Amino acid sequence: MAKHKLSVAIARKPIGAVIRPVSIVQLKSDLFNSDLQAARQAGFQAGMLEAHQNAAKAMDSAVDRLDQAREQALDALSTSTVELAVEIARQIVRIEIQAGNYDLERIVRGALSQSGLGRGQAVIHVCPSDYKRLEEVTFRNGTEVEVDTTLEPGDVHVQAAQGLLVREVSECLASVREQLLEDLA
């Protein structure tokens, strides 16, 4: 391959410029390397930008999943708290009923009042142990107390011509549980 020399004449030398003889091949190689370096730098910058964008998307996705998990954990914690509270109440009520620490007369009179009977006739159904506790209690005329072996201590059923009013401890606790869970929603 033949070497060609190119001479360039300049009226005056720019300040700080270094003039050196360069062949066309060397000039072509220097330009290629310069373009290659610029292309590499541009590719690197584009790659870094894409990597940062992908990392940001991944981080946003992770934050969203973390927020969802936190919300689910909070909901589960709230529900578990209600379940635990109702179970504690159930155990306390069970212990107090076993110890006889409940005002059965008040429970019965409250059930009669809620039944809306007024002065009508009613039959109060209670368990055998509660029947014994009510033997000395006087209720209004037309009200009788009967034993129902299917009932638990503290449970009261009031039967009248209008229907049956059921007041059971387990149902009261279930109602409290439902209301608390509904309040959470």
N, C-alpha and C positions, 0 to 999 in steps of 0.2 A: 504494500500500500504506500502510495506516495505521500510525502509530507508536504503540506502547503503552508506557506507562511502568509500571514495577513498583517499588513502594517497599517496602523492607524496614526494619523498625524493630528495632534491636538495643539492648539495655539498656546495654551499654557497648562500646566499640570495642576489638577485639583489639589487642594490642601489635604494632606494626610494620605493621598493616594500613593499606592505602590504600583509601579509599572513593571510588569514582568513579561517576558515573551511567553506566549501560550500557543500551543498548536490547536487546530480545529478539533482534533480528536480529544485533546485534553479539555478544551472548552465544552465540547459536547458531553464529556464524561462528568465534568463539574456541574453542568446544568442538570443532567440526569440525576446525579446524586442529590443536588439541591432540591429538585422536584420530588425525588423519592423521599427525602427527609421531610419535606412539607406534607406529602401525602401520608407518611407514617404518623406524623404529628396530628394531622386532621383526623385520620382513622382512630388514633388513640383517644383524642378528644371526643369523637362521636361515640366510641365504645364506652368511655367513662360516663358520658351523658346518659346513654341507654342503660348502663349498669345502675346509675343513681336513680333513674326513673323506675326501673324494675325493683330496686330495693325499696323505694318509697311506696310503690304499689303493694309490695309484700308486707311492709310495715303497716300500712293502712289496713290491709286485710287481717293481719294479726291483731291489731287494735280492735277491729270490729268483732273478731271471734272472741277476744278477751272480754269485751263489753257484753256480748251475748252470754258468755259463760258466767260472768259476774251477775247478770240479771237472773239467770236460771238458778244460780246458787242462792241469791237473795230470796227468790220465790220459794225455793225448797226450804231454806232456813225459816222463813216466815210460817210456812205450812207445818214444818216440824215443831216449831215453837207452839203453835195452836194445839197440835196433837199432844204434845207433852203437857201443856197446861191443862187440857181437858182430862188427860189420864191422871194427873196429880189430883185434880178436883174429884175425879171418880174414886180414887183411893181414899181420899180424906172423907168423902161422903160415906163410903162403905164402912170405914172405921167408926165414924160417928154414929151411923145407924146401928152397927153391931153393939156399940156401947149404950145405945138408947138415948143418945144426945140429939134428939130432934123433937120438935113440938108437933106431935101427931094431931092433937086437937086443932091447932091452928091450920095445919095442912088440910084437914077435913073441912073445917069451916070456910077456908079459902076456896076449896073445890066446890062446895055448896053455893058460895057466893058467885063464883064464875059460871056456874051452871045456868044461872038466870031463872031458877025455879020459883023464886019468891018464896011463898009459903006452901008450895005444892009438895006432894009426897015424893020421897026419894028413898032409894036403898043404897047404902054405902057399903062397898065391898072392900075388905082389907084382909091381910094375911092373918093367920091364927095369933101370932104374938102381938100384933097391933090390935086385934079384937080384944084381947085381954086388957090392953092399956086403955081402951075406950069403954069398958064395961061400966065405969062409974061416971062417965060423961053424959050429960043430958043435952039432947038436941031438940029442935023444934018438933011439934006434933007432926006425925006422918013421916018422920025420918027413922029408918031402921038401919042397924049395922049388922052386916052378915060376914061370915068367914068365906074367903076364897083362897083355897090352897095353891092356886096357880100364881098368886101375887107375891111379890117380895116385900120385906119390911120397908115402910115409907111410901109404898104405892097405894093409891086410892082411886077407885072407880065409883062414880056416882051415876046410878041408873035412875032415870025418871021417864015419864011419859014422852017427853020431848026427845029423848035419846040417851046416849051414854057419854059421860065426860070421863076421860082417862087422864090421870095425873100419875105418871111413873117417873121415878128418879132417872132411869136409864134414858128415857125419852127426853127429859129436861136437859140432861147433859148432851145428848145428841143434837138437840135444838140449839144449845149454846155453841157447840162445835160448828154447826152449819152456819150460824150467824157470824161467827168469827171468821170462818173461811170466806164467806160472802163479802165481808167487810174488807178482806185482803184483795179481793178481785177488782 
